[in-house]
Amino acid sequence: MRTRIAMVASVAIAVAVPATAEAATRTVDAGAPASAQRALRAQAVEVNAFFPSTTTIRVGDSVRFRPAGFHTVDIPERGGSLLPFIAPIGQKVEGAVDAAGAPYWFNGLDALGPNPAVFAGSFGKRVTYDGTKRVQSGIPTGPNTKPMTVRFTRAGSVTYFCDIHPGMKGRVRVLGRRANRPSARAHAAAIKAQVTRALRRARQAAAVKPDDSRTVLVGSAKPGGVESYRFFPSRLTVNVGETVTFRMSRGSLEDHTATTGAGDVEDPKTFLGALAASFQSPAIDPAALYPSDPPTGAAQLTKASHGNGFWNSGVLDARRRTPMPESNSVRMAEAGTYTFVCMIHPFMKGTVVAK
């Protein structure tokens, strides 16, 4: 009889506990979901955002962070902040000279490189987050990189970041164990609505026009992390002696350069290609990171600049808290056709014709 009573009691308890009390796993894409990639790429647009941007779960639930682009998932300890992707490597720039053998102005400044702390992480693993220790995904190694699954064990609001694109962030709302959380269907609906907004903004980003006839926008950004990877306009004609300004789009979460010079930027055996390839190395070539000319007035660009027609804006970004400028200018001092590229995104190319 006692055994039967115990069995009945345990069944009653099981029935009383709602099914929603079971642990659940929600998926978050770091970058635009696969369903939106084709439409975005057709417009040379990507979205530096997490989908969905906010995920609501309960204590004991997990979030499966799936890489959908070149992004990290950095969940700092409570009160912590994201890791810098580019950082000093403990050395100064020494002996840097241009193709003509003249020293660059940035000798003596910090040599910079990718932060090793960003690379080590937990893609492909299951980990737990309780707020006391950072959880870091690391860098995705390719299209087959496996997700990182994080189990959240403490209630509260958790903000996480992409270290590669500062400003790209998401939030996990962790409710109590018995609180009502959105259903899987509601989670999917939030992703679908965010994708719809991103596609609409992608069309707007691709149609942008600079306000000034001698300004070239290096990329075009819209809210929600939408980024168009083009020069706007792609071809600009000016008079010899006029100054062209290369400017980041307001609200951009990206870094770009505007660079011209000898060689194919996609061939690492050439001058420009070697500079671009250094962004993948532990110590980035300072001639790729820093402006080619001192940041005091517009440089003069000719076919012989720095020995091979080289001019580099340096790394530009639109964020006020970084030391990188949002724009740089160059005076077109000699007639000709000049091809400008972004050394971080070598597929980005534009042309300036000086007459």
N, C-alpha and C positions, 0 to 999 in steps of 0.2 A: 504493500500500500504506500509506504513512504517513497519507494522508488517511483511509483506511478505519479504521486503528487509532485515530486521533484521534476519529472519529465513534463508534466502539464504546466508547471510554473515556468520552466525554461522556454517552452513553446510560446507561452503567453508573453514573456519578456521579448522574445524574438519578434513576435507580431507587433508588439507595442513600439519597437524601435523602427522608425521609418526607413525605407530603403535608401533615402538620400543621405543617411548617416554613413554609408559606406564610402571609403576613400575613392576619389576620382582623379583622373589625369586630364588636363587640358593642354592643347598644343598651341604654342606661339611661334610664328615664323619670324626669324630675324632677317627682315627684308620682305619684299613683296612675294606673296604666295605664287606657286607655279601657275595657277589659273590666270594670273594677270601678267606673267612675264612676257609672253609673245606680243601682246598689245603695247606694253611699255617699251620694249626694245625696238619696235617698229618706229617709234618716235625718238629713239636715243634717250629714253628717260628711265631712271631708276627711282626707287623710293627708299630713302634712308629712314625706315620706321619699323617698329615691331607691330605685327598683326596678330591679335588686336593690341591696341596701345594700352588697354587696361584689361586685366584678367581678374575675375573674382572667384576665389576658392575658399575652402575651409581648412582649418588646422588639420594636418595629416594628409591633405591632398598634395598632388604633384603637378608641376608644369614641365612640359616637354618642349624645350627650346630647340627648334629645328633651323639649321643654317640655310638661308635662302639667298645668300650673297656674301660679300666680303665684310662680315660683321662679327663682332664679339658680343658676348653677354657677360657683363660685369655687374655682379650683385655685391656691393660693398657691405662691410659690417655696418651696423646702425650708426649713423653719424658720419660715415665715411664718404669718400668721393671717388670718381672714376680715375683710372690710371692714365697718365699721358702716353700717347702712342709714340711720339717723337720726344727724345730727351737727350741731354748732354751725355757724352760717352766718357767724360773725364779727361779729355784732351782739348788742346787749342788747335785751330787751323794754322798750319805752318807751311810755308813754301808753295802756296797755291799760286800758279801763274797761268795766264791765258795763252792762246795759240801763238801770240806774238812774243811770248816770254816775259810779259809785264806782270808784276805782282798784282793780285786782286786786292781790293780794298778791305776784304773781310778777314785777311790774315790777322790772327790774334784773337778772333772771336771763338766761341765754343764750337767744337766739332759735335755734330748731332747724329743720332741714329735711332732705329726702332728700339723701343723699350723691351728688354727681354722678359719682363714680368708680364707683358701682355700675351706672350706666345704660349706660356705654360698654362694648361687648364684642363677642363673636364669634358670636352666634347666626346661623346661615346660612352660616358659614365653616368652612374646614378649617385647623386650626392644629397646631402641634407643641409638646409639653411635654417639657423635659429637666431640669426642676427648678431652673433658674436664673432663670426669669422667670414671673410670675403669668399664668395664663390665666383670663380672665373672660368669661362668656357675655353679660352685660348683662341687661336686663329684657326678658321676652317682651312683644311688642307686640300680641298677640292670638292667636286660635286657629290662625292660619296661620303663626305664627312657625316658621321652619325650624330644624332641629337644628344644634348645634355638634359637629363631629367633631374629636376630639383624637387625634393619633398620639403614643404614648409611646415615647421613645427611650432611656430609662435604667431599669435594673432597680431594684426597691425597692417599698416600700409608700407610696402616695400618698393622703392624706386631702383631701377636697374638701368644700365647704360651700354652703349657701344663705345668702346675706347677708340675705335678708328674714326668715328664720326661724332665728335662731341656735340651734344644737343639732341642726338638720337637717344631717346629714353622711353622706357615703359614702366608700368606699375602693376604690381600684384597686390590686390586687396585680400588679406587673409582674415576670414571671419572665424567666429567660434565654431566648435565642432558640430553643433546642432543648429546653426543658423541656416537660413534658406540661401542657397547659392543659385546663380543662373544655370539653367539646364544646358546640356551640350548643344541643343538646337539654338538656344539664345546666344551661346558663344559663337557658333558658326554664323549666325545672322549678323553679329557685330563685325566679324571679319569681312563678310560680304559687303556691308555698308561702307566700311573703311576702304575697301578695294574700289568701290564705285566712286567715292570721292577722289581717290588718287588718280583714277583714269580721267576724270573730268579735269582735274588740275594739271594732269600731264599735257592735255591738249592746250591748255592755257599757257603752260611753260614753253611749249614748242612754238608759240606764236608771239613771243615777246619781242619788243623793239626798243632799243636804247633811246633815251630822251635827247641825247646829244649826237650830232652827226659825226663827231670825231671820237666817239666812245665805242668800245667793243666790250660787250658783256661776256665774261668767261664763265659760261654756264648760265642756266636760268633756274631759279628756285621758286617754289610755291609752298604754301603751308602743308604740314603733314609729312615733311621730308621729301617732297617731290623735287627731283633734280633732272634738268635736261642737260646732257653732256655735249654741248655744241658751243661754237662761238657765234654771237649775235651782234652784227650781221656776220655771215660766213665770208663775205668779201666786202672790203671797204676801199674806196678810192679817195685819196687826199692829194693836196698839192705838196710839192717838196718844200720843206721848212715848217710844215704844220706838225702839231703834236697830237699823237694818238694816245688815249688813255684806255688801259685794260682794267676792267673793274669786275669785282665779284657781284653776283646778284644778291640783293638784300634777303636775308633769311636763309641763305645757303648753309648747309651743314658739311659741305665739301671743302677740300683744299684743291687748288689748281695752280698751274703756272701758265704764263704766256711767254713762249720762248721761240727765238729764231736763230738759225745758224747753219753750220755745215753738216751734212749727213742726214741719214734716214733715222728718225726717232725710234723706229721699230727694229733697227739693226744695231745690236750692241757693239759691233765692230767699228761704227762710225762715231764721230764726236758727240752728236746729240744723242745717239743711241746708247752710248756708254754712260752719259749723264743720267738718262732715264732709267737705265738698268740698275744704277746705284741705289734707287729707291727700294730695291729688293735686297740690299746688302746690309750687314751690321753697321757700317759707317757710310752714310750717304755723302756723296761728293758735295762739298760745300758750294761748288759752282752751280749745282742743281737746286740747292736749298735757298741760298742767299741771292739777292739781286746782283746782276753782273756789274752794276755801277753804283756808286755811293748814293744813298737816298737823299740827295740834296739837289733838287731840280731835275729836269728831264735830261736823260742821256741823249747823245747824238748817234743815230743809227745809219751806218753806211755798209757797203759790201765788204769793207775792210775792218769793221769794228772788232776789236780784240783779236785781230789777225785773221779771222775767218767769218766775219759778218755776224758775230754772236751778240745777242742781247737777251737777257733773262729778267723777267719781272721778279723772280724769286717766288717762293711759295706764298700764295695769297689765300686769305680766308675772310669771311664776313663777320667773325665773332670778335667782339670788343675785348674779351679777356685774354686774348693771345697776343704775342708780340708781332705776329705776321700782319702786314698791312692788307687792306681790302682792295687796293689799287696800285698801279704803277704806270708811269707815262714815259714815252720815248718820242723824240723829235725825228721825223723822217727826213734825214739830211741829204739823201741821195736818191735819185730816181731809180725805180726798179720795182719788181714784184717780190714780196717777202712772205714766206709761209711761216705762220705761227702755229705752235703746237702746245699741248699741255703735256709735260713730261711725266705727270702722275697718271694721266689717262691718255696714252699716246694716240688713240683713235680720234681725239679731238683736234681738229685742224681748221685754220682760217687763213685768209689771205688779205694782205694790205698792199695796195698798189699806190706808189708815190709817183706823181707825174710833174 
